[in-house]
Amino acid sequence: MADDPTRDALKKLQYSLIVVGSVSSSGEANGMTANWITQVSFDPRIVAVAVQEGAVTRQNIDETKVFSVSILGEGAKDLSLKFTKKSRHGAERLEDEPIQTFETGAPVLDAAVAWFECRVVGVQEPGDHVVYFGEVIAGGVREGNATTLAATGMSYAG
């Protein structure tokens, strides 16, 4: 691959490693690894998360207007890879994975070091990902430190 200093510069951005949980209108839970997330408002608390076109997660969020975020801890690379596999409906990614659900019904991983759930308050489609703006309605913290994408040796930049 040719040298691409712009791509290399984008790889220097720091991203949390998360699993975006969603639920279909029929109640089927799904999880998807993501890392493009940021808080964009304090009052109300709003986060923006980017989801690739064609993802089951996108279909679910479009249907139900809710999602959860499970922040992965140090050493969670293998767990994050489980949620990167392509899927027609997504539920098999959660097989054998302990989860809980709260107000929105979107799954939260028991392995998460922190979590929150959101109701969609806005959507933008700036490119090959859709950006959901979610008002944070609940959350919690567990033991452990969050990890970053860079700490796993993986990259998702262009």
PyMOL commands that set and color helices and strands:
alter all, ss='L'
color gray80, all
select helices_A, chain A and resi 5-10+56-64+77-82+91-94+149-152
alter helices_A, ss='H'
color red, helices_A
select strands_A, chain A and resi 18-23+29-34+37-41+46-52+66-71+99-101+107-109+114-124+129-141
alter strands_A, ss='S'
color yellow, strands_A
deselect
rebuild
show_as cartoon
